[in-house]
Amino acid sequence: MLNYLDEVNKNVSIEEGKKTIENILITIYFKEGISTKELARNSLLPIPVVAAIKKELIKKGLVIQDRGIRLTIKGRHFVEEQLGFKKINSDLYMKLLMEPWKEHREIIEIKEELWDFFDNRPQVDVAIDQSKSSIDTSLKRAILCLKDYYLVGKRILCLGDDDLVSVALGFLLKKLFNNTINYTTKITVMDIDERIIDYISDIAIKEDLPIKCEYVDLKMPLADNFKNQFDCFFTDPPYTLEGMNLFLSRGIEALRDDSGLAIYFSYAHKSPDFQLTMQKCFFRMGLIASEVMARFNTYEGASIIGNTGQMIVLKTTNITKALIKSHYKGVLYTGELKETIRFYRCKQCDEVIKVGRFEKLNTIETLKLNGCYKCNSQVFELVQRKNMK
């Protein structure tokens, strides 16, 4: 492949990175005849910078100035074959770009197709801080990826995926390419839970999705074959600073060495002091928070965090680095930092049952599944929470 993007970026040398140049080409592909001024506004770049990029793209034979900016046959071929947009449903793609959070008919159809897969997910393992996101949340994350030009033709990493974001991404791709296999996107899932790996792998085979699952313990150094491979990654790590730093560090190592790459980081809403500490960690890693969306994520049964969480879109810079590269030996999960025992009362017989990480019943989901050992009822109310540390 002729590396036009590297060549243009070298000649123009913009701090935003070559991803910005790629986005400009994609915008021209969908908006033939766009003006330099509008292209600058869409790209959040000064007009002289966009004019300089346009000049270099003209030199490479990718665009022409003709009643606005248009792709040449060579430029269209590059976007379709090399960037992965061949045979895409342009109307749907533009619809999602312009109105990403609207309940379009196609989005409702995807949700209906996903329902059984989400409903039959493995039970959460609270020992490793799992909590299931809703279908709406996982699909919103996939649409956010599209909105930021990170879906089509990209290598996407999901660091832990009990939320089935990889599956939502796959179904969105199928809809965009009219259920054909023309897309060149590659999705990799890294997880320590073999139940999740097996479940997603089975779905990928059944539905012909471009997903590959890998068993990875993030406490161990990242294998060399996973480093510098991906264009973006999703993670919803343990809600501890230790978990955040570890998951982000491993993800940073997995990303390509480039400025402006996206990290879709889901996290609980925290106090201002805690978030200040988080942002100091981002700064140490050379990351910027380009967007913070409160209440973006909703979860099933995660009452301890109010069933909601924020989405923080982080971007890499030229000084981005992982804080943790070696074997990690410290605590990671919330249960390791603060052991909690919960007492639930059966609403039918009033029996009080203890639930905790090291108890016979370690989650409320397990308790509901087994039922009250006295009357078999599956309806309980929380009556007491006790911190053991």
C-alpha angles and dihedrals in degrees: 000000000000105000098224093156093057091047095049091044090051092052096044097031100201119182092224091072134237091291086077091056090050090051090052091055091049091049091052089049091058097034106043111190095025114161124241089243094053091044089054091050092049092047095045089232132127114264094242090056093050090046090054091050090048090052091054092046089052090051089053090051094242100116139021133203104238118139087333128335117320136174120249119225086263091051093048090049090051093052094045101040104028101030094039105243099124112134094359118156095253095188093055093043092053091043090057092045093052098039107018098164099044118112095245118184091248092053091051088051091052091051090053090051091048097047099091093043092054094041092054098047117136114271114270118265105218090188087075094036097254121165125167118244119214123258088249091056097048092047091047088055090052091049090048087055090053092046090056093048093248100116110067117069094353137125106238126190126203110197100203115351115196082132091065092228088151090059092048089051090050094050091047089053091050091053092047092051096042094251093301125122098241096119121106096199115128120202123195125192120201115191140153092212109088090195089063092045093051093044096051092042090055091050091048092053094044095047098034094240123167093242128131120186125208130189104232131168103205091203086073121072113271112262115250093240090063096050123103092003110111138073096206141348141212123215137169098184132185109293094247127099088238091054092045093051094046097048093044091047093052091045093050090054089051094052123090114260098259140113122252099028116148130244114191101208119184118194142158120269106263139187119277091253092051091047090050088056089048091053091049087056090050089051092051089052092050093245129138126209102231096174136012118193115189118212090008093134127056124190138198115245095351096130092149089071094035091258090278138091140179130252114223115190108207124191129206123236135195090273099047113138139163116254093206121043105148132064109306114223103170133095117288115170129065092243090059091055099040121015111208129194117198127198119210126191119215107236092213105047102011093236111156115223127192120228126186145133094269096033127099088257109042102178138031087238090059090048092052091047093052096036128212109321090223104046106004092237115153098203118097140163127211110245104167141012119197125189111216097193 
